[in-house]
Amino acid sequence: MEIYFLGATATVTGSKYLLSSGSTHILVDCGLFQGLKQLRLRNWDRLPIDLSTLTAVVLTHAHIDHSGYLPLLVKQGYKGPVYCSSATRELCAVLLPDSGHLQEEQAEYANRHDFSKHHPALPLYTQEDAELALQYLVAVDFKQEILIGGEVKMRMYPAGHIPGAASVELRDQHTSIIFSGDLGRPDDPIMYPPTPLEGADYLVVESTYGNRRHPPQDAQQLLGEIINRTAQRGGVVVIPAFAVGRTQMLLHYMRLLKDTGTIPDMPIYLNSPMALDATDIFYRHHAEHRLSLQQCEAACSVAKIIRSAEESKALNRRTGPMVIIAGSGMATGGRVVHHLKAFASDPKNTILFVGFQAEGTRGAAMVNGAASIKIHGEYVPVLAQIETIDSLSAHADYAQILEWLKKMKRAPRQVFVTHGEQEAATAMVQHIGEELHWPARMPDYMEIVQLK
């Protein structure tokens, strides 16, 4: 067995690992790089593999940093199966076309306003490209064993991160390896904990929060306090939020806050049609999370849904108090960018971040105190209050990852720590070595390792 690290090394984005056993070649995850420009430029590079020899793709979950390169892969000639869970297939049908549409929209906007260095600016792929890629997704039940290429057996186990998220076990006649995928939290208010696994010869584990622990804060209470402070100033709360998982949690908390009278009866807008589609998928896969169908319906009804671009633009002409939830979660694109342009320069307003902000994103810049952010070729001053709620994260922290690892009945020969920025991944390596006494290291980008 051999593994080729094509992404998510010293960064939380671009997850891609090529696993080879004899003539069987499996790409585990097919994600886009996000954040820093030097990372995003990698998306334009063709993968250094012969797609005619690629047997299958396996997706751990639907988030774009794990699935977003798939339309390019198909555009470049891949026509084989893409194995994933049922919920992941449904979520990809929402997320991937939206990713293509956003890229077309951004390219068109750049060309119309002439602020791109490229003439013309082009999308990485289109909505049509993404829709064509969806035909290759094949749903696999959790714990169902399938044979890939006649040599490798695969099973997927719930990882608790979002609906459909999986840890993946692959084994041939001699060697086994587990890819943790993105691990959820055991105390997540919506998702169930990640499934404990038996263990394998090798392990690839994420490290998004490898250097920190989630604070013991009451996220619902903190959310209410931030909304109330902003409402008293007559301001607007703008929340960049991921359409899958984070948005549903926010709506659930806001419904509870309104029902108890903790926050005033102020308008809440969900400016993400994609999040509405994702919420429908939450309904259909309610066995994977803690919310009942009634709670899902109640959460969704707390906000007015903004569907058209005209309605979205009209929000920017409104005054507070109000709450706007919009994508993307790291403020790298989507409708929230236009809201930041409209509201970030007013000190009455609040920009609230409720998830991990990757290095090089607008979100990370604001959380780290940037005086201005660049939007559509112009610098927008950041005078609004910047708030964060770290305890809403859908990722396990380092202590929770260690607890998941401790439940394995046998130690791996080697742990590869990925999906974390340099400092976080380095810390996770140290934690694994000190607490579990397992050999662990952070692989290099484009490194090839023989798994003996």
C-alpha positions as CSV (number, residue, x, y, z in Angstrom):
1,M,0.0,0.0,0.0
2,E,1.1,3.6,-0.7
3,I,-0.3,7.0,0.2
4,Y,0.3,10.2,-1.8
5,F,-0.5,13.4,0.2
6,L,-2.1,15.8,-2.3
7,G,-3.7,18.2,0.1
8,A,-4.6,19.2,3.7
9,T,-0.9,19.2,4.8
10,A,-0.1,22.1,7.1
11,T,-3.5,23.6,6.1
12,V,-7.1,22.8,6.9
13,T,-8.2,22.8,3.2
14,G,-7.7,20.9,0.0
15,S,-8.2,17.4,1.5
16,K,-6.9,14.8,-1.1
17,Y,-5.1,11.6,-0.5
18,L,-4.3,9.0,-3.2
19,L,-4.2,5.5,-1.7
20,S,-2.7,2.7,-4.0
21,S,-2.7,-1.0,-3.6
22,G,-1.5,-2.9,-6.6
23,S,-3.5,-1.7,-9.6
24,T,-6.2,-0.2,-7.4
25,H,-5.9,3.6,-6.9
26,I,-8.4,5.4,-4.6
27,L,-8.6,9.2,-4.1
28,V,-9.9,9.8,-0.6
29,D,-11.5,13.2,-0.6
30,C,-11.4,15.7,-3.5
31,G,-11.4,19.1,-1.8
32,L,-10.7,22.6,-2.9
33,F,-7.9,24.7,-1.3
34,Q,-9.2,27.8,0.4
35,G,-7.7,30.8,2.2
36,L,-4.1,32.0,1.4
37,K,-3.5,32.9,-2.3
38,Q,-0.7,30.4,-2.7
39,L,-3.0,27.7,-1.6
40,R,-5.9,28.8,-3.8
41,L,-3.6,28.8,-6.8
42,R,-3.1,25.0,-6.3
43,N,-6.7,24.6,-7.4
44,W,-5.7,25.5,-11.0
45,D,-3.0,22.9,-11.1
46,R,-4.0,19.5,-12.7
47,L,-3.5,16.7,-10.2
48,P,-0.3,14.8,-10.8
49,I,-2.0,11.5,-11.3
50,D,-3.2,9.6,-14.4
51,L,-7.0,9.8,-14.2
52,S,-7.3,6.8,-16.5
53,T,-5.8,4.6,-13.7
54,L,-8.0,6.1,-10.9
55,T,-10.3,3.3,-9.7
56,A,-12.6,5.3,-7.4
57,V,-13.0,8.4,-5.3
58,V,-14.3,8.2,-1.7
59,L,-15.7,11.4,0.0
60,T,-15.7,11.6,3.8
61,H,-18.3,14.4,3.7
62,A,-19.8,17.2,1.6
63,H,-17.9,20.3,2.7
64,I,-16.2,22.1,-0.2
65,D,-12.7,21.6,1.3
66,H,-13.4,17.8,0.9
67,S,-15.6,17.7,-2.2
68,G,-15.2,20.9,-4.1
69,Y,-12.5,19.7,-6.6
70,L,-14.8,16.9,-7.9
71,P,-16.3,18.9,-10.8
72,L,-12.8,19.7,-12.0
73,L,-11.8,16.0,-11.7
74,V,-14.7,15.0,-13.9
75,K,-14.1,17.9,-16.3
76,Q,-10.5,16.6,-16.7
77,G,-11.8,13.1,-17.6
78,Y,-12.6,11.1,-14.5
79,K,-15.7,8.9,-15.1
80,G,-15.5,6.4,-12.3
81,P,-17.6,6.0,-9.1
82,V,-17.5,8.5,-6.2
83,Y,-18.5,6.6,-3.1
84,C,-20.0,8.5,-0.2
85,S,-22.8,8.3,2.3
86,S,-26.4,9.0,1.3
87,A,-26.6,12.4,3.1
88,T,-23.2,13.4,1.6
89,R,-24.6,12.6,-1.9
90,E,-27.7,14.8,-1.2
91,L,-25.6,17.6,0.3
92,C,-23.1,17.6,-2.6
93,A,-26.1,18.1,-4.9
94,V,-26.7,21.4,-3.1
95,L,-23.1,22.5,-2.3
96,L,-21.3,21.7,-5.6
97,P,-23.6,23.5,-8.0
98,D,-23.7,26.4,-5.6
99,S,-19.9,26.5,-5.6
100,G,-19.8,26.5,-9.4
101,H,-22.5,29.3,-9.5
102,L,-20.6,31.4,-7.0
103,Q,-17.4,31.1,-9.1
104,E,-19.3,32.2,-12.2
105,E,-20.9,35.0,-10.3
106,Q,-17.5,36.2,-8.9
107,A,-15.8,36.0,-12.3
108,E,-18.7,38.0,-14.0
109,Y,-18.6,40.6,-11.2
110,A,-14.8,41.0,-11.5
111,N,-15.1,41.4,-15.3
112,R,-18.0,43.9,-15.0
113,H,-16.1,46.1,-12.5
114,D,-12.7,45.4,-14.0
115,F,-10.8,44.7,-10.8
116,S,-9.3,41.3,-11.7
117,K,-5.7,40.9,-12.8
118,H,-6.9,38.3,-15.3
119,H,-8.6,39.3,-18.5
120,P,-11.1,37.9,-18.6
121,A,-11.5,36.4,-15.1
122,L,-12.7,32.8,-15.4
123,P,-14.4,30.5,-13.0
124,L,-12.6,27.4,-11.8
125,Y,-15.6,25.5,-12.9
126,T,-19.3,26.3,-13.7
127,Q,-22.6,25.3,-12.2
128,E,-23.1,23.0,-15.2
129,D,-19.7,21.3,-14.6
130,A,-20.8,20.6,-11.0
131,E,-24.1,19.2,-12.0
132,L,-22.5,16.9,-14.5
133,A,-20.2,15.5,-11.7
134,L,-23.1,14.6,-9.5
135,Q,-24.1,11.6,-11.7
136,Y,-21.0,9.7,-10.5
137,L,-21.9,9.8,-6.8
138,V,-22.7,6.4,-5.4
139,A,-24.3,6.2,-1.9
140,V,-23.0,3.6,0.5
141,D,-24.6,2.7,3.8
142,F,-22.6,3.2,7.0
143,K,-20.8,0.0,8.0
144,Q,-21.6,-1.6,4.6
145,E,-18.5,-3.3,3.2
146,I,-17.8,-2.8,-0.5
147,L,-14.9,-4.1,-2.7
148,I,-13.0,-1.5,-4.7
149,G,-11.0,-2.6,-7.7
150,G,-11.0,-6.2,-6.5
151,E,-8.2,-5.5,-4.0
152,V,-9.4,-3.0,-1.3
153,K,-12.3,-3.3,1.1
154,M,-14.0,-0.2,2.4
155,R,-16.3,0.7,5.3
156,M,-17.6,4.0,6.4
157,Y,-18.6,5.0,10.0
158,P,-20.4,8.1,11.2
159,A,-18.0,10.8,12.2
160,G,-20.5,13.1,13.8
161,H,-19.3,16.3,12.0
162,I,-22.3,17.0,9.8
163,P,-25.0,14.6,8.4
164,G,-23.3,12.1,6.2
165,A,-19.8,12.8,7.6
166,A,-17.8,9.6,7.7
167,S,-14.5,8.1,8.9
168,V,-13.3,5.7,6.3
169,E,-11.5,2.3,6.8
170,L,-9.7,0.8,3.8
171,R,-7.8,-2.5,3.8
172,D,-6.2,-4.9,1.4
173,Q,-4.8,-8.4,2.1
174,H,-1.9,-7.0,4.1
175,T,-2.5,-3.5,5.4
176,S,-5.3,-1.3,6.8
177,I,-5.7,2.4,7.1
178,I,-8.3,4.7,8.7
179,F,-9.0,8.2,7.5
180,S,-10.7,10.1,10.4
181,G,-12.4,12.7,8.2
182,D,-13.6,15.7,10.1
183,L,-14.5,14.5,13.6
184,G,-17.5,15.9,15.4
185,R,-17.7,16.7,19.1
186,P,-19.0,14.2,21.7
187,D,-21.0,17.1,23.3
188,D,-22.4,18.6,20.1
189,P,-25.9,19.9,20.7
190,I,-27.1,18.6,17.3
191,M,-24.9,15.8,16.0
192,Y,-24.2,12.5,17.6
193,P,-20.6,11.7,18.7
194,P,-18.2,10.1,16.2
195,T,-18.3,6.3,16.1
196,P,-15.4,4.6,18.0
197,L,-13.3,2.4,15.7
198,E,-11.3,-0.8,16.3
199,G,-8.0,0.5,14.9
200,A,-5.8,0.0,11.9
201,D,-2.2,-0.3,10.8
202,Y,-2.1,3.3,9.8
203,L,-4.2,6.4,10.7
204,V,-4.7,9.8,9.0
205,V,-6.3,12.1,11.6
206,E,-7.5,15.7,11.4
207,S,-6.1,18.5,13.6
208,T,-8.2,21.6,13.0
209,Y,-8.2,22.3,16.7
210,G,-5.0,20.4,17.4
211,N,-3.6,23.2,19.6
212,R,-6.6,24.3,21.6
213,R,-9.7,23.2,23.5
214,H,-13.2,24.6,23.1
215,P,-14.0,27.1,25.9
216,P,-16.6,25.9,28.4
217,Q,-19.1,28.6,27.4
218,D,-22.8,28.5,27.0
219,A,-23.1,29.2,23.3
220,Q,-26.9,29.9,23.4
221,Q,-26.5,32.4,26.3
222,L,-23.5,34.1,24.6
223,L,-25.4,34.3,21.3
224,G,-28.3,36.0,23.1
225,E,-26.0,38.5,24.9
226,I,-24.3,39.5,21.6
227,I,-27.7,40.0,19.8
228,N,-29.1,42.0,22.7
229,R,-26.0,44.3,22.9
230,T,-26.2,45.0,19.2
231,A,-30.0,45.5,19.3
232,Q,-29.6,48.1,22.0
233,R,-27.3,50.1,19.7
234,G,-29.8,49.8,16.9
235,G,-27.3,47.7,15.0
236,V,-27.2,44.8,12.6
237,V,-25.7,41.4,13.5
238,V,-24.1,39.8,10.4
239,I,-23.2,36.1,10.9
240,P,-21.1,34.4,8.2
241,A,-22.2,30.8,8.6
242,F,-21.6,27.5,6.9
243,A,-24.8,26.4,5.2
244,V,-24.6,22.8,6.5
245,G,-24.5,22.3,10.3
246,R,-23.7,25.7,11.6
247,T,-26.7,27.5,10.2
248,Q,-29.1,24.9,11.5
249,M,-27.6,25.2,15.0
250,L,-27.9,29.0,14.9
251,L,-31.5,28.8,13.9
252,H,-32.2,26.3,16.6
253,Y,-30.7,28.5,19.3
254,M,-32.4,31.6,18.0
255,R,-35.8,29.8,18.1
256,L,-35.1,28.9,21.8
257,L,-33.9,32.5,22.6
258,K,-37.1,34.0,21.0
259,D,-39.4,31.5,22.6
260,T,-38.0,32.3,26.1
261,G,-38.1,36.1,25.4
262,T,-34.3,36.3,25.9
263,I,-33.9,38.3,22.7
264,P,-36.4,40.9,21.4
265,D,-38.8,40.1,18.6
266,M,-36.5,41.5,15.9
267,P,-36.3,40.3,12.3
268,I,-33.9,37.4,11.5
269,Y,-33.0,36.8,7.9
270,L,-31.5,33.7,6.4
271,N,-29.8,34.9,3.2
272,S,-28.8,31.4,2.0
273,P,-31.2,29.4,-0.2
274,M,-28.6,26.7,0.0
275,A,-28.9,26.5,3.8
276,L,-32.6,26.0,3.3
277,D,-32.0,23.1,1.0
278,A,-29.5,21.7,3.5
279,T,-32.1,22.0,6.3
280,D,-34.5,19.8,4.2
281,I,-31.7,17.2,4.1
282,F,-31.4,17.5,7.9
283,Y,-35.1,16.6,8.0
284,R,-34.6,13.5,5.9
285,H,-31.6,12.3,7.8
286,H,-32.9,13.1,11.3
287,A,-31.6,9.7,12.5
288,E,-28.1,11.1,12.3
289,H,-28.7,14.0,14.7
290,R,-30.4,14.8,17.9
291,L,-33.1,17.3,16.6
292,S,-36.6,16.0,16.1
293,L,-38.6,16.8,13.0
294,Q,-40.6,19.3,15.0
295,Q,-37.5,21.0,16.3
296,C,-36.1,21.3,12.7
297,E,-39.4,22.9,11.5
298,A,-39.5,25.3,14.5
299,A,-35.8,26.3,13.9
300,C,-36.4,27.0,10.2
301,S,-39.5,29.1,10.9
302,V,-37.6,31.6,13.1
303,A,-36.1,33.3,10.1
304,K,-37.4,35.0,7.0
305,I,-35.8,33.3,3.9
306,I,-34.1,35.5,1.4
307,R,-34.2,33.9,-2.0
308,S,-33.5,36.4,-4.8
309,A,-30.5,38.6,-5.4
310,E,-32.8,41.6,-5.3
311,E,-34.0,40.7,-1.8
312,S,-30.4,40.3,-0.7
313,K,-29.5,43.7,-2.0
314,A,-32.5,45.2,-0.3
315,L,-31.2,44.0,3.1
316,N,-28.2,46.2,2.7
317,R,-30.5,49.2,2.6
318,R,-32.2,48.3,5.9
319,T,-31.3,49.5,9.3
320,G,-31.1,47.6,12.6
321,P,-31.9,46.0,14.8
322,M,-31.8,42.8,12.8
323,V,-29.8,39.6,12.3
324,I,-28.5,38.4,9.0
325,I,-27.2,34.9,8.6
326,A,-25.4,34.3,5.2
327,G,-22.7,32.2,3.6
328,S,-19.9,31.7,3.3
329,G,-18.7,30.8,6.8
330,M,-15.2,32.2,6.4
331,A,-16.4,35.3,4.3
332,T,-14.5,34.1,1.3
333,G,-17.4,34.5,-1.1
334,G,-21.2,34.4,-1.3
335,R,-23.8,36.9,-0.2
336,V,-22.2,37.6,3.1
337,V,-19.4,39.5,1.4
338,H,-21.9,42.1,0.1
339,H,-23.3,42.4,3.7
340,L,-19.9,43.0,5.1
341,K,-19.3,45.7,2.5
342,A,-22.5,47.4,3.6
343,F,-22.3,46.9,7.4
344,A,-18.7,46.4,8.5
345,S,-17.8,50.1,8.6
346,D,-20.5,51.0,11.2
347,P,-19.6,50.7,14.9
348,K,-23.2,50.0,15.8
349,N,-23.1,46.7,14.0
350,T,-21.6,43.3,15.0
351,I,-19.8,40.8,12.8
352,L,-20.2,37.4,14.6
353,F,-18.0,34.5,13.6
354,V,-19.2,31.0,14.8
355,G,-16.7,28.6,13.2
356,F,-13.1,28.0,12.3
357,Q,-11.5,30.8,10.2
358,A,-8.7,29.5,7.9
359,E,-5.5,31.4,7.5
360,G,-5.8,33.9,4.6
361,T,-9.6,34.3,4.7
362,R,-11.4,37.5,5.3
363,G,-12.9,35.9,8.4
364,A,-9.4,35.2,9.9
365,A,-8.3,38.8,9.1
366,M,-11.3,40.3,11.0
367,V,-11.0,37.9,13.9
368,N,-7.3,38.9,14.1
369,G,-8.1,42.6,14.3
370,A,-7.7,43.8,10.7
371,A,-8.5,47.5,10.3
372,S,-9.9,46.9,6.8
373,I,-10.7,44.1,4.5
374,K,-10.5,43.9,0.7
375,I,-13.8,43.3,-1.1
376,H,-14.3,43.6,-4.8
377,G,-11.0,45.4,-5.3
378,E,-11.7,48.0,-2.6
379,Y,-10.7,48.3,1.1
380,V,-13.6,48.4,3.5
381,P,-12.9,49.8,7.0
382,V,-13.8,47.4,9.9
383,L,-15.4,49.5,12.6
384,A,-18.1,47.1,13.6
385,Q,-17.7,45.0,16.7
386,I,-16.1,41.7,16.0
387,E,-17.3,38.7,18.1
388,T,-16.6,35.0,18.1
389,I,-18.3,32.0,19.6
390,D,-15.8,29.2,19.5
391,S,-18.0,26.7,21.3
392,L,-20.3,26.3,18.2
393,S,-17.5,24.6,16.2
394,A,-18.4,21.2,14.6
395,H,-14.8,20.0,15.0
396,A,-13.5,18.0,18.0
397,D,-10.8,19.8,19.9
398,Y,-7.5,18.1,20.6
399,A,-8.6,16.5,23.9
400,Q,-11.8,15.1,22.2
401,I,-9.7,13.7,19.3
402,L,-7.5,12.0,21.8
403,E,-10.5,10.5,23.6
404,W,-11.7,9.1,20.2
405,L,-8.2,7.7,19.5
406,K,-8.0,6.1,23.0
407,K,-11.0,3.9,22.2
408,M,-9.1,2.1,19.5
409,K,-8.2,-1.4,20.6
410,R,-4.9,-1.5,18.9
411,A,-2.2,1.1,18.3
412,P,-1.4,2.1,14.7
413,R,2.2,1.7,13.3
414,Q,2.1,5.4,12.3
415,V,-0.3,8.3,12.6
416,F,-0.3,11.0,9.9
417,V,-1.6,14.3,11.2
418,T,-3.3,16.4,8.6
419,H,-6.1,19.0,8.1
420,G,-4.6,21.5,10.5
421,E,-2.5,24.6,10.1
422,Q,1.1,24.2,10.9
423,E,0.9,25.2,14.6
424,A,-2.2,23.1,15.2
425,A,-0.9,20.0,13.4
426,T,2.4,20.2,15.2
427,A,0.7,20.4,18.5
428,M,-1.5,17.4,17.7
429,V,1.6,15.4,16.8
430,Q,3.0,16.2,20.2
431,H,-0.3,15.4,22.1
432,I,-0.5,12.0,20.4
433,G,3.1,11.2,21.2
434,E,3.0,12.3,24.8
435,E,-0.4,10.9,25.8
436,L,-0.8,7.8,23.6
437,H,2.9,7.0,22.9
438,W,2.0,6.4,19.2
439,P,4.4,7.4,16.4
440,A,2.9,10.5,14.8
441,R,4.1,13.0,12.3
442,M,2.9,15.7,9.9
443,P,3.4,14.7,6.2
444,D,4.7,17.1,3.6
445,Y,2.7,18.3,0.6
446,M,3.1,15.9,-2.3
447,E,4.9,13.4,-0.1
448,I,4.6,9.7,-1.0
449,V,4.8,7.1,1.8
450,Q,5.0,3.3,1.5
451,L,2.7,1.6,4.0
452,K,4.3,-1.7,4.8
